[in-house]
Amino acid sequence: MNATNSLQVSVVIPTFNTPLPLLIRSVESALGQDLPPAEIIVVDDGSSDDHAAKVADYCSRTASVRLRRQPNLGVAIARNTGILMAKGAYVCFLDADDTLRREFISTASEIALRTRADAVFGGMTVHRGGASEPWRSLEERSLSSQREIEHARIGALTFSTTASGRPGPTSLVNAVGALFRTAIAREVQFRPDVAHAEDRLFVSDFLSVAASVALSPEVWYDYRILPSSATQAVDFASAGKLPPTVRALASVASDCGLRKNEAASSIAAVAAIGAFAYTKLFLQLVSLPGHREKGGQALAELLGDREVSGALSLAQPSGLADRVLCHLASRGNSRALMTLGATHQWFRRILDSGRLSREQTAPEPTGQERPPRSENLARPSVGLIVHYSNTNYGNHLVNYASVRILERCGFTATLIDFAPMHQPLLSTVKRMPRKLLRLGVSGVWSRLRGRLIRKLDALRNSEPTHPDDSARAQRFSAFAEQHFDLLRVQPKDRESLAQAFDRFAVGGDQIWNFDHSARTWHFADFAEGHIVATLAPSVGHSSIPLEWKGYYRQQLSRFGEFGARETDWLDSLGPRDGLPRAQLLIDPTLMLDVADWRELAAHSELKNTGLLVYTLGPLLEDQVRFVHEVSQLGGLHVTHLSPKVGGEIWGTDASDFLALLDQCTALITDSFHGAALSFLFDKPVTILPRHGFARAMNTRIDTLASLLRLQDRFFPGVSPEQALRHDYSCGQEELARQRVHFWDYLQRCGFTQETRPRGKRG
C-alpha cells in the first residue's frame, strides 16, 4: 500500500507488570508492520517501581514509542488514557502479551480507506498452552445499514450460534485485532466501572454510533492466554464491579431489543466469574472463627443483587458455577457448601441436583477444568499485626507503607487488629491483689501517675468535638477500605490465625507501647513455628518501667532477631544476655519513594502553597509567635491542621495530608510522620516539642533526627529565616544506607525480596 495514501494509526498498549520480554515482543510486532504506525502509546497502569523503571528505559530507547505512567486504575482506564493521547485518525488496541500480524495496519487501513468504515475487524487466533485455535472467523463484508450493524452489536453481546451472514459469538466480542475511528472512540471510551466485559461493552457502545463497519477474513491478531493474563485473574476488586457490569450488559441487551433469556448465557458467564471471586474471599474467611458471617454477607451482597440474581436464575448451572462448588468441595468445606446453599437458590439448585451433595467432596478440577487462580491468591500470605487507628494520619501511612513493602517482597498482606480485651468487673477485682503485689509500690505509683497525667491533660486540652470529626472518620474508613485488607480478631481467637497465614509481621505505630497495647499477641505469641519479622514497631518511650522489664524480656525472647524504630529503651532492660539481636530500622514510611507518595496524594483535590502547621498537641505562646513570624517573613498563608483547630480541613484523610505536605512551602509540626515525610518531600521543617499526654513520643523524633541529620531543625533553635530554607543532602545519603539495612534485615528473616524501590541496592 502506498504510504502517502495511508491512514495514521495509533497503537495503544496497556501494561501492568507484564514481563519485559513479552512487552518488547508486543511493541516490536507493532514496530515491524508493513506500514509503520504513526505512534505506539504504552500506558503503564501502576506497575511496581522496579518494573516501571525498566519499561521507561526501554521506551526511551525505542523510536515512535510514547510512555504514560498512571496509578493502577485498570485496563479500561488505561486504554482510555491511550485513546485521549492518540494522534492518529484510527486507533487499535494491543495487549502487552499479544502480537499483531505483520500486515495488520496496511491491510486494515486499505479497507478503512476503501469503505470509509468507522471500524474494521479482522480474524484472531487464540494460543493457550501448546494449542492454537481460531477465535474470530469472519466473512468479508461491509455493514452499512442500521439493521446490519445492530446484528453485529448483538453478536458482541451473546454466545448464540453464528448465523450465516451475521457476526456471531466469536466475532466482535473483543476490541483487539481491529481499527476504530479515534474521534468516535474518544466519544464512547471504555466503561471504567465494569469488569470481565470491558471489550464487549466498548464494541457494543461503539457500534451504537458507528455509521459503517467492515469485516475481513484475514487473521491479524495472536491472542495469548497466559497464567498471568488479566483475563485469567480473578480478584475481589473485579468481583465488586460485578453488579454494575451485569446491569450494563442487561441495559445494552434491552437497548438491542433482546429478551433477557437471549443474553442470559453471556450475562451469567460474567456473573459466575464474579461469584467465583467472592467464593475465594469466602474461603479465606471461613477458616477464622467468627468470620463465616462476613464471607456469607459478601456472597449474599453479590448474589442478592437483582440483576445478578436474575441473570443466574435464567442460566443453567454449569461451567464456572460448577467450578465454584467443586473448589469448595475439594477443600472439604461442607459447612461452606451449606452456607452457600442457604444463601441463594442458584447454589441450592446445584446442590439438590445430585451432582454435588452436601457432604460430598469432589476431586480438584484438572486441566481446562481447573478454576483460574488470582495472582494475589497465588502469593504467600502475611498477617501484619498492627495497632489500628481510624483517625490518625501516621497510623494509616505506616500501615500503607508496610503493606507495600511486603508486596514488594512477593507477599499479600492482611492487617490484623486485635479487639481490646474487656474483663468482667468481678474478674478484675479478684485479680487486683495479685496484680498489686506483682507491680510493687513503685509500679503501682507509676501506673497511677501515668493515668492521672493523661486524665489531667485531657481535661486541660479538651475542646468540643468538631463537626468535621465525623467527616474525618468517614474519609479514613473509605481510605482503609480502598487500600487495606483489614481483619479484626478477638484475642481469644488468635490461635486459628496460624492456619490462615503463611507468615507474620509485627509493625505499626505504638504497637509495643505499654500505655496503648504491647499485649502478648502483639508479639505474635500465637505464631509458634512461623517466620515472623518486625517492621520497625514503635515503643514510644525512652525507657521501660521496672514493672514491665521482665515482661518485655520474655516477649522479645520469641524472636531470633528483631527490628524496632527506636532502641534506646533496650538499655533500660538490663544486660543484653538472653535478648535477641536488635536492629534499629527506619520507619516504613521512609522506605517508599516520594513518587509513591505522590501517586497517593494525586487522589486529593486540596491545594496549599503556604505554611502548613500540623500539630497534635497544643501550641504554646512562644510557638504561636514563631508561626506568625515565619508567615510574615515569607509572605505565606498559614494552614492549621490540628484537632485543636478543627475546621473543614480537619475532615481529611491520609491522601489529603500528603497533598497538603507536597504543595506547602514549609512545615511546622510536632508530628513524627510530619517530620519524616517533610524530609522525603524535601520541605523545610521545624520540629516542635509535643506537650500534653503524648510527650514521651518525642523519643521517636529524636531517633529520626539523629539518623537523618535533622538535629538543627528543632524549635526553639530554629530562626524564622532558617525555617524557610534547608539542606538534607547528608541525611539523604544516610537514608539510602538505612533502606538497604532494612531490606537486608527482611532477607535475613526469610522474607525474600523480589523488587526494591528505585535507587536501592540489588
N, C-alpha and C positions, 0 to 999 in steps of 0.2 A: 504493500500500500504506500502511495506517495505521502511522505511526511508532511508536505505543505498542505495537503488536503485532509489531514488527520485531526482528530479531536484531542484536546488537552484533557488527560485523565489523571486524577489524584488517587493514589493508593493509600488507604488508611489501615494501619496495623496496630491494634491494641495489644499490650503485653503486660503480664503480671508475673514476675519471677519465672518467666519462660527460660529454660536452659539456653544459654547464649548460642551454642551451635545450632539449635533449632531456629532461633530468631534470625541468625545470619543466613541460614538456608532459605528462610521465608523472604527476607529482604532481597537476597540475590536472585530469587525467582522472579521478583518484580523488576530488578535492575536488568536482568537478562532477556527482557521481552524483545521480540522482533521490532516492535515500536515502543521505545522507552517511554515511561510515564512522565508527565510534567513534574511530578514530585512524589516522594514517598513520605508519609507522615506517620511516625512511630509515637504512639501515646503510651507512656509508661504510667500504668494505673496503680501507683503506690508500691512499686517493688521495694524490697529491702535495700538499705543504703549501699551495701556492697554490690549487689546485683545492678542497681540503678547506675552506679559509677561505671561498671563495665559496659552497660548499654550506651551510656553517654559517650564513653571513649570510642566505642565502635561507630556510633552515628556521626561523631565529629570528624571521623576519618573517611566517611563514605559520602561521595558526592550525591546530590539530589535528595538526601535524607534530612528531614526536619524532625526534631525531637521535642516533645512537650511532656513534662512530668507533672502529675497531679496526685492528690491523695487517692487512696483506694476507694473508688466510688462504684465500681462495677463496669462490666463490658459495655453496657448500654450507654452510660455517660461517657466512657472513653471514646466510643465511636462517634457520639455527638460532638465531642471536642474536635475530633478529626474532620467531621463534616463542616464545622464552623471555620476551621483553618484552611479548608480546601480552596485552591485557586482554579482548579480545572473545571471545565464545563460539565464533566461527569466524574463521579466518584465510585470507587469499588472498595470492598472490604476484604481483608485478608487476615485470617487468624495467624498468630505468631508461630504456630507449629504446623501450618499447612503451606502448600505451594501452589503457584499458578503455572499453567502450561505456557510454553514459550509464545504461542500465537494468540494468547487471550486478548490482549489490548488491541492488536492490529485487526483481528477478525471482528471483535465486538464493536470497535469504533467504526469499521466499514459498514456494519449492519445498521448502527445507530445513524450514521450519515445518510445511508440509502433510504431508510424507512422513517427517519425523523422520530424514532421511538423515544419515549421518556425513560424506558428501562429495557435492557437486553439481558436475557437469561440464557445460560448455556448449560451443558451437562456437567455432572460431578461424579467422581469415583471415591468411594469410601475405603480406607485402608484400616483394618482392625487386626492387630497381631500380625500374622503372616498372610492373611487372606485379604482379597480385594473384591469389591462388588460395585456395580453401577448403582448410584443413589438417585440421580436425577437424569432421566432419559426423556428427551423432548422431541417432538416433531417440529420441523421447520415451518414456522408460520408467523404472521403478523396479526396482532389483535388490536383492532381499532374501534370496534363497536362497543357500546356500553355493556351489552349482554355478554360479549366475549370476555371482556375484562372482569366482569362480575363473576363469571365462571372461574376465571383464574384466581380471583380473590377467594372464592370458596375452596379452591384447591389448596390454598395456603393455610386453610383452617382445619380441613378434615383429613381423616385417614381412609376415606372411602375409595373404592376400586376406581382406577383410572378409566374414564370413558373415552372412546375413540374421538380424537379431535379436541379433547378437553384436558387442560392441565389437571393432574390428579395429586395423589398423596405424596409422591416422591418428586414433585416438580418444583413448586415455588415456596416450599416451607422455609428454605434457607436464604439469607441475604448475601451469602458469599457466592463467588462464581458468576457475578452479574455486574452490569453497569447501571448506575442510577443518575438521572439528571440532578446535578448538585443543587440547583435552585429549589426543586421540589423536596429533595432530601432535607434541606435546611428548614423548610416549612413543616415537614412531617416529624422528623427525628425519631429516635428510638425512645420507647416509654421507659423512664428510669425506675418506676415503681413495680416492675414485674420481674419474674424470674422463670427461666426454663422455656420461655416462649417469646423472647425479645425479637428474634428474627421473624417469626411467624406474624407477629403483630405489626412489625415495621413494614413487611411486604404488603400486608393487608391494608394498612393505612396509606402506603404509597400508591397502591393500585386504586384506592378510592378516589384519588385526584388525578391520576395519570390519564392522558388522552390516547396514548397508544403504547403497546408493548410488543417486543419482538422476541421470538424463541428460536434457539439454534440447537441442532442435534449434536454439535461438536462438544467434546469434553474439554473443559477449560480449567478445572479445579480439582486438586487432590486433597481430600479431606481426611486427616489422620486422627483416629481416636486413640489417645494415649491414656495411661492411668492418671496422669496429671491434668488432662484436658478439663477445661471449665465445665464442659457439658457433662462430664462424668462425676464431677464433685458435687456432693450433696451436703450442704451445711445448714445451720439453724437460721442464718440470716436470710437465705433464699426461701426457707420454709415460712418465715414471717411475711414474705412477699406473695405467698401463695393465694390468699383470698383476693387481693386486687388483681392478680393475674387471671384467676378464673372469672372474676367479674368482667374484666376487659374482654376475654375470649367470648363470654356469653353475650356481651353487648355487641361485639362485632358480628357474631353469628346472627343476632337478631336483626342488625342492620342489613345483612345479606338476605334476610328473609328465610333463614334456616330455622327449622323446628329444633328444639333442644336435643331431641334424640339423634338428629342428624350430625350434630357436632359433639355428641356425648363422649365418643371414644377419644377424641382429641383432648377435650377438656379433662376427662377422667385420667388420662395418662399424666397430664401435668399435675393434677391433684394428688395422684398416687405418689409421685416423686416427693412432693411436699410432705405427705403423710409419712413417707419413709424417713425423711429427715427428722420430723417430730418424734417418730418412734425411737430413733437413735438417742435423741435427747432424753426420752423417757427411760431408755435402758440405762443411761448413765445415772439417772436419779434413783431408780428403784433399788439400787444396791445400798442406799443410805437410808437408815430408819427415819421415818417422818417426812420423807420426800417423795413418796409414791404419789401423794396427792398433787404435788406440783407438776409431776410428769403427766398425770391424768388430766389436770387442768389445761396443760399445753395442748394435749391432743383434743380435748373437748372444744377448746377455742378454735382449733383448726377445723375439726370435723363438724362442729356445730354451726359453722358459717353457712348461711342459707344457700349461696351459690355453690360452695364446695359440696355441701350435703346433696344438693340437687343433682350435681354432675355425677357424684359417686353412686347415687341411687339409680341412675339411668344406665350405669355401666355394669357389665357382668364382671363379677370378681375374678380377676385373672392377672397374669403378668406381674406387674410391680406390687399389686395388692397381695398376691400370694408370697412374694419375696419378703415383704414386711413380716408376715406371720411365720414364715419358715425361719427367718432370722431370730425371731423371738423364741420359737420352739427349740432351735438349735442351742440356744443359751439355757434351756431348761426353765424358762420363765413362765411356768404355768399360771402363776399369780398375775403376771403381766398380761397374759392372754385373756384371763378372766376379766381384768380391768378394761382391756380394750373391747372385749365383747359387750361389756356393760355400757361402754362409752357411746357406741354408735352401732346402729343396726347393720351397717355395711360389714363391720367386722363380725358381728353376731351371725350374719348370714353365712359367712365363710366358715365360722366355727360349727354351725349347725349343719353345714353341707356334708359333713363326714370326711372331707378331705384333710382336715386338721382338727383333731378332737382336743378337748380342753386339757387333757392330761398327756397328750401325745407329744413326743419330742421328735421332730423331723431332722434328717441329716442336713448339714450345712450345704446350701446350693453350690454346685461346682460349675466351672467353665463359664459359659454365657449366662447361666442362671444365677451366678454369684451376685449378691447385691453390691452396688457401687459403694466404695468407701470414700468418706470425706477425707480430704487431705489433712485436716486438723485431727480427725479421729485416728489417723494412721500414726500420728506422732505420739511419743511418750507423754504422759500427763504429770504435771507437778501441782501439788496442793500448796499454795502460797499462804502461810499463816500470817495474818495481819491484825492490827488493831484498827478497825474501820471507823471513820467518822464521816458523816454525811453533810458536813458544813465547813470543812477545813480544806483550803487550797492545797497546802503542803501534803496532807494525807492523801488526797486524790492523785497529786502529781507523783508522789513516791510510788504509789500503787501502780500507776500507769507506766512509769519507767521500769519498775520491777517486772511487770508482765512483758514489756518489750524486750528486756534483757533475756528473759527465759525463752521467749520466742526465737531470739537470735541464736540461742544455744540449741535450737531444734525441738523445743517442747511446747505444749499448750499449757497454759496456766489458769488455774481457778483460785480466786481469792477465798480463803476460809476465815470467816469471822465468827468467833465463839460468843454466844449469848452470855450476858452476865449471870452469875450464879446467885440466886436469891434463896437463902436458907430460911426455913421456918423460924419464927421468933423463939420457940421453946428450945430448938436445937442450938441456936446461938447462945441462949442463956446457959445451957448445960455445958457448952464448950468454953465459956468465958473464963472460969477459974484456971483451967489448964493453959489457956492462951496467955493469961496474965503472968502465970508462973514462968512460962517459956520465954516471954519477952523480957521479963525483969522490970525493975523500976525505970531504968533509962529508956528501955524500949517502949514502955507504955507512955512515958512522957514525950518521947519523940513522936509517936503517932498522934497523941492528943494535940501536941503543939502544931504539927503539920495541918491537922484538920481545922484547928482553931484559926490559924493564919489564913487558910483558904476561905473559911466562912467570913472572917472579917473583911478580907479583900473583896469577896463577892458582894458584901453589903455596902462597902465603901464605893465600889465601882459600879454598883447596879444601876441600870437605867431601864426605862420602859422598853418592852420588846418592840423592835422596829417593824413596821408593816411589811418591809421587804424581807424579813427573816423567812417568811413562808415561801416567797418567790425564790429566795436563795436555795432553800431546801428542795424545791421542785426542780430547779436548774441542776443542782448537784445530783439528784436522783436520775434525771434524764442523761446526764453525763455518764454516770455509773452504768446505766442500762446500755448505753451505746458502746462503752469501752471495756467493761469488766464482765467476767463471768463470776458472780458473787454467790457464795454458798454460806448460809448462816447455819451453824451447828450448835446444838446443846452440848456442853462439855461431857455430859454423861453418855452421849452417843459417839464420842470421838474414836473409840476403838474400831468402829466399822470403816473409818477413813483409810485405814491401812490397806483394805481390799479395793478401795476406789481409785487410788492414785499410785503411779509408779515411783515417784519420788516426792520429797517435800522440801520446802524452803521456808525460812523464817525471815520476815522483813517488816518494814513499815515503821511509821512514827510511834515512838513511846511504847513499843510492844514489850520491852523489858524494863519499863519504868514501874517501880513498885507502888507508886501512887496511882497508877492507872490500870495496869494489867499484870504482867510478869507472873502469871499462874503456870502451873506445870505444863499445861497443854500449849502454852506459848513457847515452850522449849521443846515441843514435839515429843512429849513423853509417850505418845501412842505409836510412834513410828519405829519401833524396835525392828532392826533388820533392814530398814530402808536407808538409802542415801539421803542425807539431809545437809543442805547448805544454808548459811545465814547471809542474807543480802543487806548487810550493814544495819542491823536492828539498832534502835536508839534506846539508851538508858535514861538520858536526860539529866543525870546527876553526876557530880564530880567525885562522889564517894558513896559507898553503900553503908547504911546504918548498921550498928553492931548486931541488932536482932535479925537482920536479913543476910548476914555474911555466910552463915552455914548453908542457908537455903540456896543462895546463888552458886556457891561452890558445888553443891550437889547437882543442881540443874545443868551447870556448864560441863560437868564431867560426862554428860551424854555425848558430847561432840569430840571427834578426833582432832578437829581444828575448827575454829570459828572466826568470823569477821564481825566487827562492830564499828559503828560510826564514830564513837569516841572510846578511848581505852584508859583514860586516867583513873576511872573508877576501879579498874582492876587492882591498882596498887593498894586500895583500901581493903582488899580481901585477904591480905596477908601473903605468906610465901606462895610463889607460883608453883611449887611442887604439888603434883596431883591435879593441876589445872591443865586443860588442853592448850595447845599453841594458839595464841590470839593474834589476829591481823587487824590493823587499822585500815578500814575501807572507806572510800568516799561515798557520799550519799548517792543513791541510784539515779537521782535526777541529773547528776553531773556526768552520768555515763552516756546520755543521749546527746547528740549534736544539736546545735542551735537550729539547724534546718528541720530536725524532727519536731522540735517545739513550735517552730513557726508554722508547720503544717497543721498542728493542733490549734494554734492561735487563729489560723485562717477562717475557722468556723465562726469567729466572733465578729460583730459589727461595731464594737466600741472603738472610739477614737480618743487618743490622748497624746498630746505633743508637749506637755508641760512638765511640772514637777509632781511626781507621784509620791504620796506619803501613805505608806502601808504599815499600820501598827495594830497589834493585838492587845497591847497594854495601853494604859492612859499616857497621854503626852504631858510632861511636866512643864512648868512655866518657861524655863530656860530653853527647852526643846521647841516649844511653840514660837518663841522669839527667833530661834535659829531657822526654822522653816520660813518665817516671814523674811528674814534677811536674805536667804538663798533665792527666794522667789523674786524679791526686789532686785537683787543683783543681776539675775539672768533674765528679768522681764518675763517670768514664767507664771502661767496659771497653775494654781495648786489643786490637785485632785486628791481628796482624802478617801482612802479605802480602809475603813475601820468599823468594828462593831460599836465603837463609842460614838461614831458619827452617823452610821446607817445611811439612809437615803437610797435613791434608786440604784446607784452604782453598787450598793452592797448586795443587791439581789442578783449576783452574777456567779458564774461557775468558773472552773479552772481554765477553760479556753479563754474566757474574757480576761481573767487575771494575766494570762500570758500575753494577750494582745495589748493590754494597758502597759505592761512592762516593756514590751518590744517597741512601743511607739513613744514612750516617755523620753524626756531629755535627761533626767536624773531621778534617783530613787532615794528616799529616806525611810528606813524601816527598822523594826525590832524583830523581824521575822527571819528565821534561819533560811527558809527557802526563798524569801525575798532577796537575801544577800547572795545565796548560791546562784540563783537564776540571773541576777543582775550581772554577775561575773560572766555567765555564758552569753548573755545578750550584749555584753560589752558596754554596760551602762555605768556611769559614776554612781557609787552607792555610799551612803553614810549610814553606819550601823549604830542604832540606839540601844542602850541597855534596857531590857524589858523590866518593868516594875509590876508588882502585883503578885498573884499566887504563882505565876509561872517563871519567877526569876531564876530558879535552878536550871532552866533550859538554856541559860546563857552559855553553859559549858559546851554545847554543840557548836555555837557560833565561834567560840574561842578556838576549838579544834579546826573548824573550817578556815578561819582567818590565818591560823598558823600554817596550814597546808598550802593555801593559795596566796600567801604573802599579802594578806589584807589587814595587817595589824594597824596600818596607818589610816584605816577608814572608820575608826571608832570615834563617836562623839563622847566627850567634848574636844577631842584632839584634832578635829577637822574644822577648818575655817570655811566660811561661805564660799570663798574662791575655790578652795580645794574640793568642795562638794560638787563642783561643776566640771571637774577635769579628773583624769585617771590614767594609769598605765598598768595594765595587767600582764605585761609580757613575761615577767618572771613567773607569775602564777600559771600562765598558760603552759609553760614547759613542765611545771610540776604536775599539772592536771593530766598531761599526756602520759607521764610516768605512772600516776595513780590509776589511770584507766587500764594500762597494761597489767598493773599489780592486781586489780580487781578480776580481770579475765583469767590471769594465771591462778588465782585462788579458786575460781569456779572450775577450772580444769583439774586442779588437784583434788577437788571434791567429787569429781566424776561427772560434772555437768559439761559434756563435750560441746565445745563451741563450734558452730558451723559458720557463722558470719559475724564480723565485728563492724562497729561503726567506722565511718571514713576516718582515715588518719591514724588508725591504731596498728600496732604490730601484728603481723600474721596474715 
